Amino acid sequence: MTRVGIVGAGNVAARHADVLSGFPDVTIAGIADTDPHRAEALASKHGSPAYGGHADLLSAGGLDAVYVCVPPFAHGNPEHDVLSCNLPLFVEKPLSLDLQTAEKIATEIERRSLPSAVGHHWRYLDIVEQARDLLSGRPVRLALGHWLDKVPPVGWWLKREMSGGQIVEQAVHVLDLARLLVGEVEMVHAVPAGDSVDGEVDRATSAVMRFAGGASGLLATSCLLTRKHRVGLEVCAEGIALELSETRLLVDGERAIEDDGRAKTRVDREFINAVQGRAADVRVPYGEALRTHRVALALARSATERRPVTLHD
Ligand SMILES: NC(=O)c1ccc[n+]([C@@H]2O[C@H](COP(=O)([O-])OP(=O)(O)OC[C@H]3O[C@@H](n4cnc5c(N)ncnc54)[C@H](O)[C@@H]3O)[C@@H](O)[C@H]2O)c1
């Protein structure tokens, strides 16, 4: 039995706990949250002990891996303490608010040669694999990313210094997909709508991106809406246009292919396989997510500083 601890007991932790509980070879060994009521509520659902913080969870011992499912502002200490115990680490996106925190964690994971994974489950969509096949031999020349949505119902999200803003917190999924289908990003220029409230995230941003392979890209984000309106990535290559959402691939505006809906299970299963030392298809280990995080942070910086930002390798 693989014994997993979970740090953070909010929405995404509940999802991982449900998926992990469905695996016959995994036990939720403990759940920690700085809000003891939340820890208790999720832990009791899974018959696990609850802890008031990650340090208590780690001190209790007996873990094989830890999921860190905290909001953006809370990353850093939990990961370092997990790594100090030499435990494999699954981290929810975004990795952190700044680059330094994530770079230090990446260095430590590498130094200890520990399995890691990040919650970029879009990489496990079966329609993403089909999109890659359709694009084989046809380099993408244009990418159009969107995240046009409502404000998520979590208290910290609208505060810039807690969430990092919509690009870092949400559109990072689309940026990760763009890196996969188009390639590395070398320049970004983001322009926020000029009506942001002091200390709060931008309600709308548009951005231009240049990819290292020469492709051109656009990204549009907004949280002004009352529901999810358009979230995904469109790409154009010689003679083909693909439109990807989390559920559907549209080919040339006509042929729709539905996803099999198993990405959120695969992302956990492959990490557990890696923890168990079995053949594992972990598509976004921490170091790979760090490359996407750099793009998101460059866009956020460009929007704040009102100037293009170049990414260096
Ligand atoms: N990959 C995905 O599809 C996906 C989906 C939802 C959320 N997320 C990400 O997961 C993260 C959490 O989102 P959420 O919706 O679960 O938020 P949430 O607010 O519902 O839950 C976060 C929990 O973390 C707890 N917490 C805060 N600091 C902590 C700390 N230092 N130690 C332990 N617990 C701490 C909070 O008390 C809260 O219960 C966000 O970064 C979000 O982007 C990813």
Ligand as a Chemical Component Dictionary entry (heavy atoms), coordinates in Angstrom:
data_LIG
# 
_chem_comp.id                   LIG 
_chem_comp.type                 NON-POLYMER 
_chem_comp.pdbx_formal_charge   0 
_chem_comp.three_letter_code    LIG 
# 
loop_
_chem_comp_atom.comp_id 
_chem_comp_atom.atom_id 
_chem_comp_atom.alt_atom_id 
_chem_comp_atom.type_symbol 
_chem_comp_atom.charge 
_chem_comp_atom.model_Cartn_x 
_chem_comp_atom.model_Cartn_y 
_chem_comp_atom.model_Cartn_z 
_chem_comp_atom.pdbx_ordinal 
LIG N1  N1  N 0  -4.915  21.506 -11.579 1  
LIG C1  C1  C 0  -6.161  21.933 -11.435 2  
LIG O1  O1  O 0  -7.018  21.649 -12.241 3  
LIG C2  C2  C 0  -6.532  22.749 -10.243 4  
LIG C3  C3  C 0  -7.886  22.886 -9.902  5  
LIG C4  C4  C 0  -8.197  23.655 -8.792  6  
LIG C5  C5  C 0  -7.201  24.299 -8.066  7  
LIG N2  N2  N 1  -5.889  24.133 -8.444  8  
LIG C6  C6  C 0  -4.820  24.809 -7.718  9  
LIG O2  O2  O 0  -4.718  24.294 -6.419  10 
LIG C7  C7  C 0  -4.391  25.352 -5.517  11 
LIG C8  C8  C 0  -5.414  25.352 -4.379  12 
LIG O3  O3  O 0  -6.689  25.653 -4.943  13 
LIG P1  P1  P 0  -8.019  25.273 -4.162  14 
LIG O4  O4  O 0  -9.131  25.627 -5.079  15 
LIG O5  O5  O -1 -7.937  23.911 -3.623  16 
LIG O6  O6  O 0  -7.968  26.346 -2.972  17 
LIG P2  P2  P 0  -8.739  26.290 -1.582  18 
LIG O7  O7  O 0  -8.699  27.666 -1.037  19 
LIG O8  O8  O 0  -10.064 25.603 -1.777  20 
LIG O9  O9  O 0  -7.837  25.313 -0.703  21 
LIG C9  C9  C 0  -6.565  25.638 -0.264  22 
LIG C10 C10 C 0  -6.417  25.118 1.155   23 
LIG O10 O10 O 0  -5.057  25.275 1.554   24 
LIG C11 C11 C 0  -5.057  25.649 2.921   25 
LIG N3  N3  N 0  -3.765  26.243 3.251   26 
LIG C12 C12 C 0  -3.313  27.492 3.019   27 
LIG N4  N4  N 0  -2.029  27.607 3.433   28 
LIG C13 C13 C 0  -1.671  26.397 3.921   29 
LIG C14 C14 C 0  -0.476  25.888 4.478   30 
LIG N5  N5  N 0  0.619   26.635 4.600   31 
LIG N6  N6  N 0  -0.462  24.606 4.904   32 
LIG C15 C15 C 0  -1.564  23.824 4.791   33 
LIG N7  N7  N 0  -2.732  24.257 4.261   34 
LIG C16 C16 C 0  -2.775  25.524 3.822   35 
LIG C17 C17 C 0  -6.247  26.565 3.067   36 
LIG O11 O11 O 0  -6.670  26.671 4.410   37 
LIG C18 C18 C 0  -7.275  25.868 2.171   38 
LIG O12 O12 O 0  -8.070  24.951 2.889   39 
LIG C19 C19 C 0  -4.381  26.643 -6.321  40 
LIG O13 O13 O 0  -3.082  27.027 -6.606  41 
LIG C20 C20 C 0  -5.123  26.301 -7.588  42 
LIG O14 O14 O 0  -4.653  26.956 -8.740  43 
LIG C21 C21 C 0  -5.550  23.363 -9.495  44 
# 
loop_
_chem_comp_bond.comp_id 
_chem_comp_bond.atom_id_1 
_chem_comp_bond.atom_id_2 
_chem_comp_bond.value_order 
_chem_comp_bond.pdbx_ordinal 
LIG N1  C1  SING 1  
LIG C1  O1  DOUB 2  
LIG C1  C2  SING 3  
LIG C2  C3  SING 4  
LIG C2  C21 DOUB 5  
LIG C3  C4  DOUB 6  
LIG C4  C5  SING 7  
LIG C5  N2  DOUB 8  
LIG N2  C6  SING 9  
LIG N2  C21 SING 10 
LIG C6  O2  SING 11 
LIG C6  C20 SING 12 
LIG O2  C7  SING 13 
LIG C7  C8  SING 14 
LIG C7  C19 SING 15 
LIG C8  O3  SING 16 
LIG O3  P1  SING 17 
LIG P1  O4  DOUB 18 
LIG P1  O5  SING 19 
LIG P1  O6  SING 20 
LIG O6  P2  SING 21 
LIG P2  O7  DOUB 22 
LIG P2  O8  SING 23 
LIG P2  O9  SING 24 
LIG O9  C9  SING 25 
LIG C9  C10 SING 26 
LIG C10 O10 SING 27 
LIG C10 C18 SING 28 
LIG O10 C11 SING 29 
LIG C11 N3  SING 30 
LIG C11 C17 SING 31 
LIG N3  C12 SING 32 
LIG N3  C16 SING 33 
LIG C12 N4  DOUB 34 
LIG N4  C13 SING 35 
LIG C13 C14 SING 36 
LIG C13 C16 DOUB 37 
LIG C14 N5  SING 38 
LIG C14 N6  DOUB 39 
LIG N6  C15 SING 40 
LIG C15 N7  DOUB 41 
LIG N7  C16 SING 42 
LIG C17 O11 SING 43 
LIG C17 C18 SING 44 
LIG C18 O12 SING 45 
LIG C19 O13 SING 46 
LIG C19 C20 SING 47 
LIG C20 O14 SING 48 
# 
